[in-house]
Amino acid sequence: MGWQSGKSRYERNVEAVLDELSESSPLCSDYRHNRSTWFSGRLRYDFVLGASIPPLRVSPYLIEVHGEQHYRWDHDNRNDLIKKRMAADFGCPLLVIPYRDADTVNDKLRGIVLDFLGMRPHSENVAA
């Protein structure tokens, strides 16, 4: 089948969660899909959050959604490793969501995103 442009089912589910959370978080309402950052050159992250909010302009939040191909034995993960290293080098929080956690829009996926963004109330921070 190979790579296709557009959003995967898993990316659409993550986007739906970001849209839900955008009502309570400016960070979630300020996302771009399939974008490069000022430091990543040609490499694109699935979601870049907060790049246009002035205090966050230097360190956007990054989300990568890994489809099934990322877990095959023959997957070339060099780009994944480069993206991870660049995010760390530039102080950008990076969340990698495996496809099995983004299969549907549910409380688990919401919790993963909320925890990443530090938005879940402390009393709810329990293992899912």
Secondary structure, DSSP 8 states (H G I E B T S, - for coil): ----SS--HHHHHHHHHHHHHTTT-HHHHSEEEEE--TTTTT--EEEEESTTSGGGTTS-EEEEEE-GGGGSTT---HHHHHHHHHHHHTT--EEEEEGGGSSS-SHHHHHHHHHHHT-S-GGG----
